[in-house]
């Protein structure tokens, strides 16, 4: 099933330009004069391999029902009723206007999922408009320039979950592809683990480090869940990457990390973890990927308690942002313990995709603020006004605060840890953005 996407927004923010960009040809008339588009205009849009039905709508304006403007609004409402998701377009150069705020409130009540898109973001002139757009309370904005074809990859990422949600399936997870990558230093057993998990000699293995030079993707099924498993080249320290092929292999590995949703970071349990291992883990957290840590060659370890204790201590010290990350021991060669890996992968993938309603989040916020109120700053109170989840994958939240710059990092960590413990987000990178402002969902006076 192809999803339907409606482009909405006030006049002259670039809706028709974006429509033409997505359909790949000039269908809608584009002009500086507001109100050129009056009827719905429909076409087949595409970004990469993602196909969708796209609807260009008239500019949203406040108008009486029986006027031309009112009839244009009615057509826009019909487009919203038919759409699986709406793109609310605002002008990054102009910034947020009263009309943007008015129509954001209308869209919120309409019930159609909304992606906030800030257009005309070429260059640095739109940075203020992007920052202002958070106050609409419509989630994390996607910055684009429809005219210059910039930001389309980010728009693709924003639309992809809706495409997967409405894809036909024979089972709950039949057509949802879980993208899983295995990374680690050379010769830790990545290819052996791939073969063990898929039950086939799918990739070449051997004692020589560096056998895998290109990222190899293997599609298979685990408990009726489709998985794309990527075996990557071993990551060396950059100072030791000399040959062009090695440089390309390393680059391909980082590209695979960017495409993956869950990443298995594989260690050789017979050797102490190196600084580079934790550097990779830190990169995963910064990129917002869901990590699973696996200690391979566990059958060769004599002091298992000591190795495990040392590993957990290093994790806590180096990666507090990944508190509770799954840690599995196995032998990819013999298969012992490997059955634990995929349940952990699926578990953290589901946590990574979690969505929490604003009502539940704000009850939680009231409780944690009462238990441990924010400290005073220069004798003035810091007020936590509202919190909402702006996206999943990874779970990302925006907290509206009267003085965000004055909130100590320690209190921000307190909130992040509270989210992790209350909502079962162990091991998942959590992003919490502090925004200045009032509750954006409160009724306007």
C-alpha positions, 0 to 999 in steps of 0.5 A: 500500500502506497502512503498518501502525503499532503503538503500543507502550510500558509501561502508562499512557503514553497509547497508547490516547489516541494511538490514539483521536486518530489514528483520530479517534474514541473507540474504545479505552477510556482510564483512569488504571488501568494495563493497561486494553488487553489485546488488540490494537485496530486501526483506520484512522489519519490525520494530514493526507493520510497514511493508515495502519493503526494498532494499539493494543497492551497495555502492555509488562510483564515476565511469564511466558509462560503468564500473562495478562501473557505472552499480552498480550506475545505479542499485542504481539509479533504486532503488531510482526511485522505492523507496518512501523514501531512508535511507542515511547511514553514518558511525558514527565512521568514520565521514562525508567524501567527498564521503558522501557530494558528494552523499548527493548532488546527493540524494538532486537532485534526488527528493526522500525523504531522512532520514539520518541514522548514523550507528555504534553509539554504545557507545560514540565513534560516538558522533562526527560523529552524530554532523558532519552529520548535515552539510549534510543538510539532516535533523535530523539524526537517530542514530542507531547500526544495528549490536547491534539492537540499535536505531530501535525505532527512525528509526520506528518513522522516517519511520512512516510518510511515511507509513501513507502518502502512506496508502490506504484511502477512504478519505483524513483522513480515515486511518490516526490515530490521537493519542489523550491522556487526562491527568490531576490530579485525579478527574478532569473529564478525564473519563467523558470527554472521554465518552462525546466526544465519545458519549458513556459510554465507561469508568467508572466514579465516584466521587472517585479519582483514578478510572482509573488505566490503560490507556484505548484506545477508537477508534472513528471517528470525522468528518471522521478522525480516532481518538484513544482517551486514558483516563489515570490515574490521575497524582499525585505528585511523593511524593504522589505515594505510592502503586505499582498499583499507580506507575504502573498507573503513569508509564502507563500514561507517556508511553501513553504521549509518544505515543500520538500526541495531548494531552488534559491537563484537569484542574478542573476550580473550583480549582486554577491550581497547580504547577504539572499542569504546570509541566505536560504542560512543559513535553508536550512541552519538549516532542514535543507534541501538547497540548490543555488546557481544563478547565472542570467544567466551569458551577460551576465557578462564576468569569469566567473572573477572572479565565480565566485571572488568567489562561492566566497570569500563562500560559504566565509566566510558558510556553512561549514556548507554546504561543497561546496554545488553551484554551477551557472551558467546562462542561464534565458533561453537555456537554456545550462547549465540541463541541469546543474541537475537532476542536482545537485538529484537528487544532493544530494537523495540525499545528504540522504536518506543512512542510515549504519549504526551499525557503519560510523559507530563504525569511523569514530569510532574512526579519527578519534579515534585520528588526532586525540584530543579535548583534555583538559579540566581535566586530564581526558580526554573520551571519545567513546563511541558515535555513531549516526544518529538520522534522515536528511533532513537527516543527523542524528547523536548522539554519546555523550560522557562530558563533552559540555559540555567538548568544544570547538566546534572538535572538534565541527566536526572531527567534522562535517567528517569525516562530510562528507568520509568519507561524501560529504555535500558541501553537505548540512546536518549535525546532530551532537548531543552526548549525555551517557552511555555506549553505549546499545547496550552489553549491560546488566550 
